[in-house]
């Protein structure tokens, strides 16, 4: 596994358009792996946009190294290369009971059963409490625990784009959380770090990252 990031140049019109449409970024990220002749359907990639010290970064977790050359040409400043590190050595240090700082961008939604007992329509959670409870419910299935006072919602928003042959645009809401978590099942937790949590993973949601307290 690898974790990679590259700084985006928000003064470019192409970058601003991509940031407003997760479909554009999704396509650009897919392009980073095509040259490797991989089975694209089997290649699980997680990504999100992060703000750090006034700069904007694209963060990717993937089984293989990305080639940022074309993405950098379109959305970055000249000579921007990006950086990639092996992720597996860090993942191997995860233990039950560890407390870790985390950042997570997810797609907090709910589905209500229809009259026939099916899943029904999926709709976004609206309030801070609803979104926070959604994350706590997901944590129980993802190998970690959260206390109410140890995490907070730091950003919300949505991205809207059109898919081919669709009459209506797709709109995906997102919520960014930060705080402290406790690992309850190391194997399950590592799987969540590698494969993501929740829906809309192809469109910038689902990526959980952690760092150890200094």
Secondary structure as GFF3:
##gff-version 3
##sequence-region A 1 214
A	DSSP	beta_strand	2	8	.	.	.	ID=ss1
A	DSSP	alpha_helix	13	19	.	.	.	ID=ss2
A	DSSP	alpha_helix	22	34	.	.	.	ID=ss3
A	DSSP	beta_strand	45	52	.	.	.	ID=ss4
A	DSSP	beta_strand	55	62	.	.	.	ID=ss5
A	DSSP	alpha_helix	69	75	.	.	.	ID=ss6
A	DSSP	beta_strand	83	86	.	.	.	ID=ss7
A	DSSP	alpha_helix	88	91	.	.	.	ID=ss8
A	DSSP	beta_strand	99	106	.	.	.	ID=ss9
A	DSSP	beta_strand	109	111	.	.	.	ID=ss10
A	DSSP	beta_strand	122	124	.	.	.	ID=ss11
A	DSSP	alpha_helix	128	140	.	.	.	ID=ss12
A	DSSP	beta_strand	144	145	.	.	.	ID=ss13
A	DSSP	three_ten_helix	148	150	.	.	.	ID=ss14
A	DSSP	beta_strand	151	161	.	.	.	ID=ss15
A	DSSP	beta_strand	170	183	.	.	.	ID=ss16
A	DSSP	alpha_helix	186	195	.	.	.	ID=ss17
A	DSSP	three_ten_helix	201	203	.	.	.	ID=ss18
A	DSSP	beta_strand	207	212	.	.	.	ID=ss19
###
